[in-house]
Amino acid sequence: MRSILFLLLIVALRGSAHAQVLQYPDKAFELAQASGKKVMLVFSGSDWCIPCIRFNKQILSDSSFLSFAGENLVLLEADFPQRKKIAAPLRSQYDSLAAAFNPQGAFPQVVLLSPGKKLVAYVPYREETPAGFISTLKHLLQ
């Protein structure tokens, strides 16, 4: 009985290839190194940036995008809200990433990074469909 439950759990986990958006850079880059996947870093202002809110709803919440990302990327969000507080150690990590990959402070800014935190590409986002955004990512990941 126990082995059947274990087998069902493995099948369920394999079938759920949807990515989750991580909040902790250290965890994201560890996962990227272990999996060999690139990190898609999103600089966001979740409670004030209208294009960021749209990106979150149209792309980061879309099941087809999450399925694609689960197979190809590790998702990381560096959030810079105005109303809610981010813990100081986490904010420091976000600030460090922003200094390196978003010095102009653009929001949303989407960046592809290697597991070793090297810039691969800036990902353009023009408020497109999930399919269009996935197509752009596929081209950049080649």
C-alpha positions in Angstrom: 0.0 0.0 0.0 2.8 2.4 0.9 4.6 1.8 -2.4 1.4 2.5 -4.4 1.0 5.8 -2.6 4.6 6.7 -3.2 4.3 5.8 -6.9 1.1 8.0 -7.1 3.0 10.9 -5.5 5.9 10.6 -8.0 3.5 10.5 -10.9 1.6 13.6 -9.5 4.8 15.5 -9.0 6.1 14.7 -12.5 2.7 15.8 -13.9 2.8 19.1 -12.2 5.6 20.9 -14.1 4.2 24.3 -13.3 6.7 26.8 -12.0 6.3 28.9 -8.9 7.5 32.4 -8.6 10.2 32.5 -5.9 10.9 35.4 -3.6 14.3 34.4 -2.3 17.3 34.9 -4.6 19.5 32.4 -2.8 16.9 29.6 -3.2 16.3 30.5 -6.8 19.9 30.4 -7.8 20.5 27.2 -5.9 17.6 25.6 -7.8 18.9 26.9 -11.1 22.4 25.5 -10.4 20.9 22.1 -9.4 18.6 22.0 -12.5 20.8 23.8 -15.1 17.9 26.1 -15.8 18.2 29.9 -16.4 16.7 32.3 -13.9 14.0 34.7 -15.2 14.2 37.6 -12.8 11.3 40.1 -12.7 11.8 43.5 -11.1 8.3 44.5 -9.9 6.5 47.1 -8.0 3.6 45.0 -7.0 1.4 47.6 -5.3 2.0 50.7 -7.4 3.3 49.8 -10.9 0.3 49.3 -13.2 2.4 47.5 -16.0 3.8 45.2 -13.3 0.4 44.3 -12.0 -0.7 43.6 -15.6 2.4 41.4 -16.2 1.6 39.5 -13.0 -2.0 38.9 -14.1 -1.4 38.3 -17.8 1.9 36.3 -17.7 3.0 35.1 -14.3 -0.5 33.8 -13.4 -1.1 32.1 -16.8 -1.1 28.3 -16.8 0.5 28.0 -20.2 3.3 30.3 -19.2 3.8 28.5 -15.8 3.9 25.2 -17.6 6.6 26.5 -20.0 8.5 28.0 -17.2 8.4 24.8 -15.1 10.2 23.0 -17.9 12.7 25.7 -18.8 13.2 28.4 -16.1 13.4 29.2 -12.4 11.2 32.2 -11.7 12.4 34.9 -9.3 10.6 38.2 -8.4 12.4 41.1 -6.8 9.5 43.2 -5.5 9.9 46.9 -4.6 6.4 47.7 -3.2 5.6 51.1 -1.7 3.0 50.2 0.9 4.2 46.8 2.3 7.5 46.2 4.0 10.1 43.8 2.7 12.5 42.3 5.4 15.8 44.1 5.4 18.0 41.1 4.5 15.7 40.3 1.5 15.5 44.0 0.4 19.3 44.1 0.5 19.5 41.1 -1.9 16.9 42.8 -4.2 18.9 46.1 -4.1 22.0 44.2 -5.0 20.3 42.5 -8.0 18.8 45.8 -9.1 22.2 47.5 -9.0 23.6 44.8 -11.2 20.7 44.2 -13.6 18.3 47.1 -13.4 20.3 50.3 -12.6 17.8 52.5 -14.4 15.0 51.3 -12.1 12.7 50.2 -14.9 9.4 48.4 -13.9 8.6 45.8 -14.9 12.1 44.7 -16.0 12.5 41.1 -17.0 16.0 39.6 -17.1 17.4 36.1 -18.0 20.4 35.1 -15.9 22.6 32.1 -15.8 22.7 29.9 -12.7 25.9 31.7 -11.9 24.2 35.2 -12.0 25.6 36.2 -15.3 23.4 38.3 -17.7 22.0 36.2 -20.6 19.5 38.7 -21.9 17.0 41.5 -21.1 13.5 40.2 -22.0 11.3 42.8 -23.8 7.7 42.9 -22.5 5.2 44.8 -24.6 2.0 43.8 -22.7 1.7 40.9 -25.1 -0.2 37.6 -24.7 1.4 34.7 -22.8 2.0 32.9 -26.2 3.8 35.9 -27.5 5.9 36.2 -24.4 6.7 32.5 -24.4 7.8 32.8 -28.1 10.2 35.6 -27.1 11.6 33.5 -24.3 12.1 30.5 -26.6 14.1 32.6 -29.0 16.3 34.0 -26.2 16.9 30.6 -24.6 18.3 29.1 -27.8 
